[in-house]
Amino acid sequence: MNMRLPRLRSILLIATVVVVLVAAGAAAATYRLWSPWAIAKLEELRDRTSVAADAGRAGHDGEGDDHAGHDHGAEGESIHLSDAALKNVGFEPFALELRPYEKSTAIPALVVERPGRSQLLVTAPLTGVVTQIHVIQGVAISEGDPLFELRLTHEDLVQSQSDLLKTAEALSVVERELARLKTLDPGVVAGKRLLELEYELQKLRATLESDRQTLLLHGLTEEDVAGILQSRKLVQFITVKAPAHDHAGENCKEDHRFTVAQVPVKKGQLVELGAPLATLADHCELYVEGMAFEDDADELRQAMVEGRKLSATFSSAGRSQSAEGGSVITGLSILYLADTVDPDSRAFRFYVSLPNEIAADRRDASGLRFLDWRFKPGQRMTLRAPLETFEKRFVLPANAVVDDGAETFVYRQNGDAFERVPVHVAMRDDRFAVLGPGGDLFPGDVVAGAGAYQIHLALKNQAGGGADPHAGHSH
């Protein structure tokens, strides 16, 4: 028992020493970590972090240097392009100017012929055989040009010509006899005889005029009848000529040419009286048939009453050509509104007069003349009826404006650099974009009228291909 007690005391002493040593080591380590030198280093690091944070906040709040991206000349908001690059992106400059713009509604339309005016049917005036065809399809002809030669086989015409010749011969005999008797001495010929010859002469002249009118009704001309009386021979052939223009329409007052649209007969063919020989087209003026919704009837009627002018553009592959392409027709007037609405499509049709013009006029080696009219039936168009007018606005081509999320930009040229300028679009259609008031653009500024989207892509690639700095602004 006495031996165990000293041993226990030794163990407790050793344990106490170990605890004291461990506590001393921990205190020494803590002192070294939080020494004045270490504390100074931590405070310096904290100050640097605070300065950097304040500088970042100043950039976002607009204090101090501008944010890289808000300054128009800063990196990320402008791009320099060479002449070759401008050609590659299809750049076209557009100078800004304040002008009025008329808002309109787009209506699909179709160029059509004028019923009863644009086509003229040439028919056979008499029964006969086609011996000559002087025209071909597509050729342009003038009033009075020969079209066909017919060898006459019409029995009534032959009989009428024979009656004319008989009447003419009888008239000549009576005239000669009356002239002879009048040369004799008075009293040699009874007065009653002279009176009878006078009556006979009047009857023959009336019959001759009746026969002449009959031949004219059969289709012979005044020249043909005069030739029969002079030559005392029956007409065997007749020439069918191009008819005269009626010049109906404001754009058809001057002389112009027909175009042969169809020639349904052949040489040697027997044609009856009234059979079609050719169809002539007169396209000096056409109609544009607009197909609006039934709800647009009131606006169109008001536009017609007020005399407001419409415009039209050619449509190709579902897209209307721009005004810069020279395909916009202005100054069109509504002629009339249809009285019915299509029960299936609910389309409300109205018609606009379309003056035509000759685009090409040429002759081939044989001397035949061919015309190419600018407007042709069947062409698709887009009519624009005016609705509202904007005063003193920047009106740009639609392709000059680039959308990127909620932001809309144009690219202003500054030397060889292009600056991205945010804008507000008040109205836009497939041709133009009308900017709202205010903004950083001024009259005389030059922007990219074409190629703006390609410039926008190049600017994004220059920034590294990431999200655009202004596309959402999520800081």
C-alpha positions as CSV (number, residue, x, y, z in Angstrom):
1,M,0.0,0.0,0.0
2,N,2.8,2.4,0.9
3,M,4.6,1.4,-2.3
4,R,1.6,2.2,-4.5
5,L,1.1,5.7,-3.2
6,P,4.5,7.1,-4.4
7,R,3.9,5.6,-7.8
8,L,0.4,7.2,-8.1
9,R,1.9,10.6,-7.2
10,S,4.5,10.2,-9.9
11,I,1.9,9.6,-12.6
12,L,-0.2,12.6,-11.5
13,L,2.9,14.8,-11.6
14,I,3.8,13.6,-15.1
15,A,0.2,14.3,-16.4
16,T,0.2,17.8,-14.9
17,V,3.5,18.6,-16.6
18,V,2.1,17.5,-20.0
19,V,-1.0,19.6,-19.6
20,V,1.0,22.7,-18.7
21,L,3.3,22.1,-21.7
22,V,0.4,21.8,-24.2
23,A,-1.3,24.9,-22.8
24,A,2.0,26.9,-23.1
25,G,2.4,25.8,-26.8
26,A,-1.1,26.9,-27.7
27,A,-0.7,30.2,-26.1
28,A,2.6,30.7,-28.0
29,A,0.9,29.8,-31.3
30,T,-2.0,32.3,-30.6
31,Y,0.4,35.0,-29.8
32,R,2.4,34.5,-33.0
33,L,-0.9,34.5,-35.1
34,W,-2.2,37.7,-33.6
35,S,1.0,39.5,-33.3
36,P,1.0,43.3,-34.3
37,W,2.7,42.4,-37.6
38,A,0.0,39.9,-38.5
39,I,-2.8,42.3,-37.5
40,A,-1.3,45.1,-39.7
41,K,-1.2,42.8,-42.7
42,L,-4.9,41.8,-42.3
43,E,-5.9,45.5,-42.0
44,E,-3.9,46.4,-45.2
45,L,-5.7,43.6,-47.1
46,R,-9.1,44.8,-45.9
47,D,-8.4,48.4,-47.0
48,R,-7.4,47.2,-50.5
49,T,-10.5,45.1,-50.8
50,S,-12.7,48.1,-49.8
51,V,-11.0,50.4,-52.3
52,A,-11.6,47.9,-55.2
53,A,-15.3,47.5,-54.2
54,D,-15.8,51.3,-54.1
55,A,-14.2,51.7,-57.5
56,G,-16.6,49.0,-58.9
57,R,-19.6,50.8,-57.4
58,A,-18.5,54.1,-58.8
59,G,-18.3,52.6,-62.3
60,H,-21.9,51.4,-62.1
61,D,-23.3,54.5,-60.5
62,G,-21.8,56.8,-63.2
63,E,-19.3,58.5,-60.7
64,G,-15.7,58.7,-61.9
65,D,-14.8,57.0,-65.1
66,D,-17.6,55.9,-67.5
67,H,-18.5,52.3,-67.6
68,A,-16.8,50.6,-70.5
69,G,-19.9,50.1,-72.7
70,H,-21.8,53.3,-72.0
71,D,-19.3,55.6,-73.6
72,H,-20.0,55.5,-77.4
73,G,-16.3,55.4,-78.2
74,A,-15.4,52.9,-75.6
75,E,-14.3,49.4,-76.3
76,G,-17.3,47.1,-76.7
77,E,-19.6,49.8,-78.0
78,S,-17.8,50.5,-81.3
79,I,-16.0,48.6,-84.0
80,H,-13.6,49.6,-86.8
81,L,-14.2,48.1,-90.2
82,S,-12.1,48.2,-93.3
83,D,-13.4,49.0,-96.8
84,A,-13.3,45.3,-97.6
85,A,-15.2,44.4,-94.5
86,L,-17.9,47.0,-95.3
87,K,-18.3,45.4,-98.7
88,N,-18.6,42.0,-97.2
89,V,-21.3,43.0,-94.8
90,G,-23.2,44.8,-97.5
91,F,-23.0,48.2,-95.9
92,E,-25.1,51.0,-97.3
93,P,-24.9,54.5,-95.7
94,F,-28.2,56.3,-94.8
95,A,-28.2,60.0,-93.8
96,L,-30.7,60.9,-91.2
97,E,-33.2,63.7,-91.7
98,L,-36.5,64.7,-90.1
99,R,-39.5,64.2,-92.3
100,P,-43.1,63.3,-92.0
101,Y,-44.1,59.6,-92.4
102,E,-47.5,58.3,-93.2
103,K,-48.5,55.1,-91.4
104,S,-50.4,52.7,-93.7
105,T,-51.9,49.3,-93.7
106,A,-50.7,46.6,-96.0
107,I,-53.3,44.9,-98.2
108,P,-52.4,42.0,-100.6
109,A,-53.4,42.8,-104.2
110,L,-53.2,41.4,-107.8
111,V,-52.7,43.2,-111.1
112,V,-55.7,42.4,-113.3
113,E,-57.1,43.4,-116.7
114,R,-59.9,45.9,-117.2
115,P,-63.0,43.9,-118.0
116,G,-64.2,44.8,-121.5
117,R,-61.2,47.0,-122.2
118,S,-58.0,45.1,-121.9
119,Q,-58.9,42.4,-124.4
120,L,-60.4,42.8,-127.9
121,L,-61.7,39.9,-130.0
122,V,-61.2,40.0,-133.7
123,T,-63.8,37.8,-135.5
124,A,-64.3,36.8,-139.1
125,P,-66.6,39.3,-140.8
126,L,-67.6,36.8,-143.5
127,T,-67.4,33.1,-144.1
128,G,-64.2,32.2,-145.9
129,V,-60.9,30.4,-146.0
130,V,-57.8,31.8,-144.2
131,T,-55.2,32.4,-147.0
132,Q,-52.7,34.7,-145.2
133,I,-51.8,35.3,-141.5
134,H,-49.8,38.5,-141.2
135,V,-49.2,38.5,-137.4
136,I,-47.8,36.2,-134.8
137,Q,-48.5,35.9,-131.1
138,G,-46.8,38.6,-129.1
139,V,-46.2,41.1,-131.9
140,A,-47.3,44.7,-131.5
141,I,-49.6,46.2,-134.1
142,S,-51.1,49.6,-134.8
143,E,-54.6,50.6,-135.8
144,G,-55.3,49.6,-139.4
145,D,-52.5,47.0,-139.7
146,P,-53.5,43.9,-141.8
147,L,-54.1,40.8,-139.7
148,F,-55.6,38.2,-142.0
149,E,-56.5,37.5,-145.6
150,L,-59.8,35.6,-146.3
151,R,-61.0,34.1,-149.5
152,L,-64.7,34.7,-149.5
153,T,-67.1,31.8,-149.8
154,H,-70.2,33.4,-148.3
155,E,-73.2,32.9,-150.6
156,D,-75.1,36.0,-149.4
157,L,-72.0,38.1,-150.0
158,V,-71.6,36.8,-153.5
159,Q,-75.3,37.5,-154.2
160,S,-75.1,41.0,-152.7
161,Q,-72.1,41.8,-154.9
162,S,-73.9,40.5,-157.9
163,D,-77.0,42.7,-157.1
164,L,-74.7,45.7,-156.7
165,L,-73.1,45.2,-160.1
166,K,-76.5,44.6,-161.8
167,T,-77.9,47.8,-160.2
168,A,-74.8,49.7,-161.2
169,E,-75.1,48.6,-164.8
170,A,-78.8,49.4,-165.0
171,L,-78.1,52.8,-163.5
172,S,-75.5,53.5,-166.2
173,V,-77.9,52.5,-169.0
174,V,-80.6,54.8,-167.7
175,E,-78.2,57.7,-167.2
176,R,-76.9,57.4,-170.8
177,E,-80.3,57.1,-172.3
178,L,-81.6,60.1,-170.3
179,A,-78.6,62.1,-171.4
180,R,-79.1,61.2,-175.1
181,L,-82.8,62.1,-175.1
182,K,-82.1,65.5,-173.5
183,T,-79.8,66.3,-176.4
184,L,-82.7,66.0,-178.9
185,D,-84.8,69.0,-180.0
186,P,-87.8,69.9,-177.9
187,G,-90.9,68.1,-179.1
188,V,-89.1,65.1,-180.5
189,V,-89.4,63.2,-177.3
190,A,-92.5,63.2,-175.2
191,G,-92.2,64.8,-171.8
192,K,-93.8,61.8,-170.2
193,R,-90.9,59.6,-171.4
194,L,-88.3,61.9,-169.9
195,L,-90.3,61.9,-166.6
196,E,-90.4,58.1,-166.5
197,L,-86.6,57.9,-167.0
198,E,-86.1,60.4,-164.2
199,Y,-88.2,58.2,-161.8
200,E,-86.3,55.1,-163.0
201,L,-83.0,56.8,-162.3
202,Q,-84.0,57.7,-158.7
203,K,-85.2,54.2,-158.0
204,L,-81.9,52.7,-159.3
205,R,-79.8,55.1,-157.2
206,A,-81.8,54.1,-154.1
207,T,-81.3,50.4,-154.9
208,L,-77.6,51.0,-155.5
209,E,-77.2,52.7,-152.1
210,S,-79.1,49.8,-150.5
211,D,-76.8,47.2,-152.1
212,R,-73.8,49.2,-151.0
213,Q,-75.0,49.3,-147.4
214,T,-75.7,45.6,-147.5
215,L,-72.1,44.9,-148.5
216,L,-70.8,47.2,-145.7
217,L,-72.9,45.3,-143.2
218,H,-71.4,42.0,-144.5
219,G,-67.9,43.4,-143.6
220,L,-66.6,45.0,-146.8
221,T,-65.1,48.4,-146.5
222,E,-65.9,51.6,-148.4
223,E,-62.7,50.9,-150.4
224,D,-63.9,47.4,-151.3
225,V,-67.3,48.6,-152.5
226,A,-65.7,51.4,-154.5
227,G,-63.4,48.9,-156.1
228,I,-66.3,46.7,-157.1
229,L,-68.0,49.6,-158.8
230,Q,-64.9,50.7,-160.6
231,S,-63.6,47.4,-161.7
232,R,-67.0,45.7,-162.2
233,K,-65.5,42.6,-160.6
234,L,-66.6,40.7,-157.5
235,V,-64.4,40.8,-154.4
236,Q,-62.8,37.4,-153.9
237,F,-60.5,38.2,-151.0
238,I,-60.9,40.4,-147.9
239,T,-58.3,41.8,-145.6
240,V,-59.1,41.8,-141.9
241,K,-57.4,44.8,-140.2
242,A,-56.6,45.9,-136.7
243,P,-59.5,48.0,-135.2
244,A,-59.2,51.5,-134.0
245,H,-58.4,52.5,-130.4
246,D,-61.2,53.9,-128.2
247,H,-58.6,55.4,-125.9
248,A,-60.8,54.8,-122.9
249,G,-58.8,55.6,-119.8
250,E,-56.7,58.5,-118.6
251,N,-53.5,56.8,-119.6
252,C,-54.7,55.7,-123.0
253,K,-55.3,59.1,-124.7
254,E,-52.2,58.9,-126.9
255,D,-51.8,56.4,-129.8
256,H,-50.4,53.1,-128.6
257,R,-50.2,49.6,-130.0
258,F,-52.1,46.4,-129.4
259,T,-50.3,43.2,-128.6
260,V,-51.5,40.0,-130.3
261,A,-52.3,37.7,-127.3
262,Q,-53.8,34.7,-129.2
263,V,-54.0,33.5,-132.8
264,P,-56.3,30.4,-132.7
265,V,-56.7,29.9,-136.5
266,K,-54.4,28.3,-139.1
267,K,-53.7,29.0,-142.7
268,G,-56.2,27.2,-145.0
269,Q,-58.8,26.9,-142.2
270,L,-62.4,27.5,-143.1
271,V,-64.0,30.0,-140.7
272,E,-67.6,30.9,-140.3
273,L,-69.1,34.3,-139.9
274,G,-68.2,35.5,-136.4
275,A,-65.5,32.9,-135.7
276,P,-62.6,34.2,-133.5
277,L,-59.5,35.0,-135.5
278,A,-57.3,36.7,-132.9
279,T,-57.3,38.2,-129.4
280,L,-55.7,41.6,-129.0
281,A,-54.4,42.9,-125.6
282,D,-54.5,46.6,-124.8
283,H,-52.5,47.0,-121.6
284,C,-52.0,50.8,-121.6
285,E,-54.0,50.8,-118.3
286,L,-54.7,48.0,-115.8
287,Y,-56.4,47.5,-112.4
288,V,-55.0,46.5,-109.1
289,E,-57.4,44.3,-107.3
290,G,-57.0,44.7,-103.5
291,M,-58.3,42.0,-101.2
292,A,-58.9,43.5,-97.8
293,F,-60.8,42.3,-94.8
294,E,-64.4,43.2,-94.4
295,D,-63.5,45.3,-91.4
296,D,-61.4,47.6,-93.6
297,A,-64.3,48.6,-95.7
298,D,-65.0,51.8,-93.7
299,E,-61.4,53.0,-93.8
300,L,-61.1,52.3,-97.6
301,R,-64.4,54.1,-98.3
302,Q,-63.2,57.1,-96.3
303,A,-59.9,57.1,-98.2
304,M,-61.8,57.0,-101.5
305,V,-64.1,59.9,-100.5
306,E,-61.2,62.0,-99.3
307,G,-59.1,61.3,-102.4
308,R,-56.2,59.9,-100.3
309,K,-53.5,58.4,-102.5
310,L,-52.4,54.8,-102.1
311,S,-49.0,53.2,-102.9
312,A,-48.1,49.8,-104.2
313,T,-45.0,47.6,-104.2
314,F,-44.1,44.5,-106.2
315,S,-44.2,41.3,-104.1
316,S,-41.6,38.6,-104.8
317,A,-41.1,35.4,-102.9
318,G,-43.5,36.7,-100.3
319,R,-41.5,39.9,-99.6
320,S,-42.1,43.4,-101.0
321,Q,-39.2,45.1,-102.7
322,S,-38.1,48.2,-101.0
323,A,-38.5,51.7,-102.2
324,E,-34.7,51.9,-102.8
325,G,-35.2,49.3,-105.5
326,G,-37.4,51.6,-107.5
327,S,-40.4,49.3,-107.3
328,V,-42.8,51.6,-105.3
329,I,-45.7,53.0,-107.3
330,T,-47.2,56.1,-105.7
331,G,-50.2,58.4,-106.3
332,L,-52.8,55.6,-106.9
333,S,-56.5,56.3,-106.5
334,I,-59.3,54.0,-105.5
335,L,-61.6,53.6,-108.5
336,Y,-64.5,51.7,-106.8
337,L,-65.3,49.3,-104.0
338,A,-67.0,46.0,-104.8
339,D,-70.6,45.5,-103.8
340,T,-70.1,42.0,-102.5
341,V,-67.9,40.2,-100.0
342,D,-66.5,36.7,-100.8
343,P,-68.6,34.3,-98.6
344,D,-65.7,31.8,-98.3
345,S,-62.6,34.0,-97.7
346,R,-64.5,37.1,-96.4
347,A,-62.3,39.1,-98.7
348,F,-63.6,42.6,-99.6
349,R,-62.3,43.6,-103.0
350,F,-61.6,47.0,-104.3
351,Y,-60.0,48.3,-107.5
352,V,-57.3,50.9,-108.2
353,S,-56.4,52.3,-111.6
354,L,-52.9,51.5,-112.6
355,P,-51.4,53.5,-115.5
356,N,-49.0,51.3,-117.5
357,E,-45.8,52.2,-119.3
358,I,-43.6,50.5,-121.9
359,A,-40.5,49.1,-120.4
360,A,-38.9,47.8,-123.7
361,D,-39.6,48.4,-127.4
362,R,-37.6,46.4,-130.0
363,R,-37.8,45.0,-133.5
364,D,-36.5,41.7,-134.7
365,A,-34.6,41.0,-137.9
366,S,-37.8,40.7,-139.9
367,G,-39.1,44.0,-138.7
368,L,-41.7,42.8,-136.3
369,R,-42.1,45.0,-133.3
370,F,-42.4,43.7,-129.7
371,L,-43.4,45.6,-126.6
372,D,-42.8,44.8,-123.0
373,W,-45.1,46.5,-120.6
374,R,-43.9,47.2,-117.1
375,F,-47.0,45.9,-115.3
376,K,-48.6,42.6,-116.4
377,P,-51.8,40.9,-115.3
378,G,-51.1,38.3,-112.6
379,Q,-48.3,40.2,-110.9
380,R,-48.7,40.2,-107.1
381,M,-48.5,43.5,-105.3
382,T,-49.0,45.0,-101.8
383,L,-51.2,48.0,-101.6
384,R,-50.7,50.5,-98.7
385,A,-53.7,52.6,-97.6
386,P,-52.7,55.7,-95.4
387,L,-54.0,55.7,-91.8
388,E,-51.9,58.1,-89.7
389,T,-49.1,60.7,-90.3
390,F,-46.1,61.2,-88.1
391,E,-44.5,64.6,-88.2
392,K,-40.7,65.3,-88.1
393,R,-39.4,61.9,-87.3
394,F,-36.3,59.9,-88.3
395,V,-37.5,57.3,-90.9
396,L,-35.0,54.6,-91.5
397,P,-35.0,51.5,-93.6
398,A,-36.3,48.6,-91.6
399,N,-32.9,46.7,-91.9
400,A,-31.1,49.7,-90.2
401,V,-32.6,48.7,-86.8
402,V,-31.2,45.8,-84.9
403,D,-33.0,44.1,-82.0
404,D,-31.1,42.4,-79.2
405,G,-33.4,41.3,-76.4
406,A,-35.3,44.3,-75.0
407,E,-32.8,46.8,-76.6
408,T,-32.9,48.2,-80.1
409,F,-29.8,49.7,-81.8
410,V,-28.6,51.5,-84.9
411,Y,-25.0,51.8,-85.9
412,R,-23.8,55.4,-86.5
413,Q,-20.7,55.9,-88.7
414,N,-17.8,57.9,-87.3
415,G,-14.9,57.7,-89.8
416,D,-14.0,54.0,-90.1
417,A,-15.7,53.2,-86.8
418,F,-19.3,52.3,-86.1
419,E,-20.9,53.3,-82.8
420,R,-23.8,51.4,-81.4
421,V,-26.6,53.9,-80.5
422,P,-29.8,52.7,-78.6
423,V,-33.0,54.0,-80.1
424,H,-36.8,53.8,-79.5
425,V,-38.9,52.6,-82.4
426,A,-42.3,54.1,-82.5
427,M,-43.6,52.3,-85.5
428,R,-42.1,49.7,-87.9
429,D,-43.3,47.7,-90.9
430,D,-41.6,45.5,-93.5
431,R,-40.0,48.6,-95.2
432,F,-39.4,51.4,-92.7
433,A,-38.8,52.0,-89.0
434,V,-40.0,55.3,-87.5
435,L,-38.0,56.4,-84.4
436,G,-39.6,58.0,-81.4
437,P,-38.6,61.5,-80.3
438,G,-35.4,62.1,-78.3
439,G,-32.3,60.0,-78.3
440,D,-28.7,60.5,-79.3
441,L,-29.2,60.9,-83.1
442,F,-29.2,64.1,-84.9
443,P,-30.0,65.2,-88.5
444,G,-27.1,64.6,-90.8
445,D,-25.8,61.6,-88.9
446,V,-25.0,58.6,-91.1
447,V,-26.1,55.2,-90.0
448,A,-25.9,51.8,-91.6
449,G,-29.0,51.5,-93.7
450,A,-28.0,48.0,-94.8
451,G,-25.6,45.6,-93.2
452,A,-26.4,46.8,-89.6
453,Y,-27.1,43.2,-88.4
454,Q,-23.8,42.0,-89.7
455,I,-22.0,44.9,-88.0
456,H,-23.8,43.9,-84.8
457,L,-22.6,40.3,-85.1
458,A,-19.0,41.5,-85.7
459,L,-19.2,43.7,-82.6
460,K,-20.3,40.8,-80.5
461,N,-17.5,38.6,-81.9
462,Q,-15.0,41.3,-81.1
463,A,-16.2,41.3,-77.5
464,G,-15.5,37.6,-77.3
465,G,-18.7,36.1,-78.4
466,G,-20.4,36.4,-75.0
467,A,-23.6,37.9,-74.2
468,D,-24.0,41.5,-75.3
469,P,-23.3,44.0,-72.5
470,H,-26.6,45.7,-73.1
471,A,-28.7,42.6,-73.5
472,G,-30.5,42.6,-70.1
473,H,-27.8,44.4,-68.0
474,S,-27.7,41.8,-65.2
475,H,-24.9,43.2,-62.9
